[in-house]
């Protein structure tokens, strides 16, 4: 039987430099390199991925926020315009009503005033008539009886 | 660190010349740098250094793969996987404990075992007929064999025998380590080794007697 040591030494101290049958094919190293460096790239990608998400998320948040603010402002503006239009219309109708009311009030007042004035005049005339009558009557009473009965 | 001077042509440099310079650089790195220097360069991110490391030991590692896997295409696949693992684990390598070739060879052996396990190749049948028939032992039989012939004789062994034989005789594992690694009992490991030895002896003798002798 052979000695284990003999076989061990043959492989341990083998000079493989001139053993061309042991030359790996040319595609092996490029495959190894591709696997190693693509893995490295992948590792970087995994490291960078959270940052990419964070930045992307922040940008999206700001973009959405800005557009929401713009929408709100536009909405507020349009609402304000609508409100002002409505207000204007309301004002116009109120003014119209108010002018109608004022007009009727004014005519009522004029009527009232004229009636008051007329009443006053009538009262004064009556008072004047009465005083004249009383004066005539007193004069007639105080006058001596000149006429024979 | 000694680096050989490489002549760079003046003026415009063609692609062919660039390839020539790169080849010279690789050769210079291969011949001058020690394993530790190359490993430091690889760890600091040098791609040419990793190529140098590969080119320096790829043949040794392919030989290991061929002892376990038999088929060259499969052996190259295993070598590829092993080098990816070597690159990944290179920072764990401790130069004070072992040589790079010893450490990297262990990674290659483990990758071979992983490949055998993954493909369900490892089967240890106890009832294979013992190789009882023994031929007369020729002392010069082994020394007369080339590395290629001896590797071929080992790869002719059944997979279970071959794995245990490679691990115990060539790669220096103990029966306990083999048993743990292959999930078999220590006695199975011993039996497989004994049968492997006998079968290999028979194969060596066959090879020796069938080989044409050179008469002076």
Interface residues (C-beta under 8 A of the other chain):
Chain A: X1 X2 X4 X6 X7 X8 X10 X11 X12 X14 X16 X17 X19 X21 X22 X23 X24 X25 X28 X29 X31 X32 X33 X35 X36 X37 X39
Chain B: X47 X50 X51 X54 X55 X58 X59 X60 X62 X63 X66 X67 X76 X79 X80 X83 X84 X87 X88 X137 X141 X142 X143 X147 X148 X150 X168 X169 X170 X172 X197 X198 X200 X201 X204
